[in-house]
Structure formats: C-alpha cells, structure tokens
Amino acid sequence: MLEISRQDGWMVSNRRKRLLEIVRQQGFASLPDLAETLNVSESTVRRDLAHLEQSGLARRTHGGAFYAGPSPHLSHFKNRQEAEWSKKRAIARVAANLVTNIDTLLLDGGSTTYELARLIAGRAMHVVTNSLPVANLFSSRSEIDVMLVGGNLQSSAGVLVGTYAEQMLGSLRVRTAVISAAGVSESGLYNSNHMIASTQQAMIRAADRVILVADSTKFGHQSIAKICDLSEIDHVVADSELEESWRERVKEAGLELLLADVSPADQDGQPGDMATSQSESPL
C-alpha cells in the first residue's frame, strides 16, 4: 500500500508540473483543453489548479487559469528585469482595465507591454504587435487574432521596425495602442533607438487612442530619439512613486493619469488582486 501511495503521489506531482508548464507557455489555458491534454477529468484539473493557486503559480478564472509565477527571463528583457519589474507588473494590471471591451489593440515591444499581454491572454480580440515575445505568447491562443508587423528585426529588443513596418502600420486602424518609452520629459516621449521611435510614431498614427505605460523612473529624462509630444497620447499609466510635480504636468497636458500601487504580489511575482489605481482626471 505504501508503494502504491508513493506512486500515486509521483503521478500527481508529475501531472501538476505538466499542467503548470502548459499554463506558463500559453499564459492562459482553458479547463477543457487542460483536461484533454492531460487525459484527466475537469474536476481533477480543478483540484490541481487549486493547489497551484495556493502555491502562487497560477490564478484560476472562469473557464481556466492564468499563469501567475515569476516573469519569464526572456533574453530581450534580460537587462530590464531587476529593480523596476514590480512596478511594471502593477502598471500592467492597471492598464489591463483600460483595454477591456475593445476589439483591436496594438502593443509595442516594451517589457511593460509584455506584462500587459500576459494579463489579457484569454480575451477575444485582434492584437497587432511588432514584438516577437508578445506574438509568441499569443501564438497558441485561438481566441486572439494576432497580426505580426513585418520589417527589420532589432534582435536585441525582439521587435520588427523600419520602412516595411511603418508602411504596414500605415494601412491599419486600431482602437487602442499601448506604447512604452525610455524617457518622458515636458517636451514629449523618447526612445534610445531611432528606428524603434519611428515605428512607434507609426503606431500612434494608426490608433484612435494611445496609452503610455511607463514607470516613475522614466519621467524627467530624455533620450536620443523623440517619439511624440505629450499631447499626442491620451492616457498615462505609471506607478504611485511618480513625483507630484509630474502628476501636475501630466494633468496640465490634458491627459488622464492612472497610478498603480505596487503590492507584495508584484514584488514576489505571485498572483494578487488588481492593483489599487489612483485615477486623476485631466484639468
């Protein structure tokens, strides 16, 4: 009996590892798909998901589960995964509330937009992106129609940019674009790469509404290539450490500002409730 019990325990452990790997790779997996893939009942999958949720590795939702473990250490983000990553997670959760009930969404190749992509996996929508990591994340999601912008590959950032990318973006129209920036100053948004900045400009032109996602360390800084003026975006989502002077500047520019509080879940890379947001309407 003891030997059988040990064998059963090994089988359960192995099954849960497989389940977690599926959810991790896909970002979201439905209950029926997990049951079919693992060749077990949906009730067994529910019990396994409950265990993983207690461990902080998955978050159950209606019809399936999201991956909620540590952010993947993708090579494109390897130099941007340390001190500010908890802020990026919190910002992404608040931004996710701004993109509900839309049918077309454009995402650039920033690390915060990747965190946003993880949160919206499972929603039915059309996503346009020039980011290879984002496209790969959605590649197995049948409910998401992904359009990958073509162009020249910037391998260090994992994005497609250049003339062909801009021409393709020029033929599209989306409801909302979410973009990132290396720096934000009174004169506008900046990137450290001219080609990426030019492609981001095309993204802005293609969108009815533009959301900037940027942690507080980006404000008050410029970089080599200007993306746009502050007046060309509609919403700013930052973390609650943003200085009061910058809160006022954003409001004076006529933008809506949303501030995300970093929670222990963001710091640990574990699931948690939606970050508390502080909405500041434009003057």
DANOR-V530114 format. One line per field, one symbol per residue. ss: DSSP state (H for helix, E for strand, C for the rest). psi: psi as a letter, one per 30 degrees, with the letter a starting at -180 (. if undefined). A space follows every 50 residues. Layout:
# DANOR-V530114
ss->???
psi->???
This chain:
# DANOR-V530114
ss->CHHHHHHHHHHHHHHHHHHHHHHHHHCEEEHHHHHHHHCCCHHHHHHHHH HHHHCCCEEEECCEEEECCCCCCCHHHHHHCCCCHHHHHHHHHHHHHHCC CCCEEEECCCHHHHHHHHHHCCCCEEEEECEHHHHHHHCCCCCEEEEECC CEEECCCCEEECHHHHHHHHCCCEEEEEECCCEEECCEEEECCHHHHHHH HHHHHHEEEEEEECCHHHECCCCCEEEECHHHCCEEEEECCCCHHHHHHH HHCCCEEEEECCCHHHHHCCCCCCCCEEEECCC
psi->eeeeeeeeeeeeeeeeeeeeeeeeefekkleeeeeeefhlleeeeeeeee eeeffgfljkljfbkkkgakkkikefgfgggcegeeeeeeeeeeefffgl hlfkkkkagleefeeeeefgkfkjlkkklgkeeeeeeffgjffkjkjkkl akkjeffhlkaaeeeeeeefglklekkkllkfkklffakllgkeeeeeee eeeeffkfkkkkjklfffkgklafkkellefflekkjllfgkkeeeeeee effglkkkkkkkleeeefgllllkkkkjkjll.
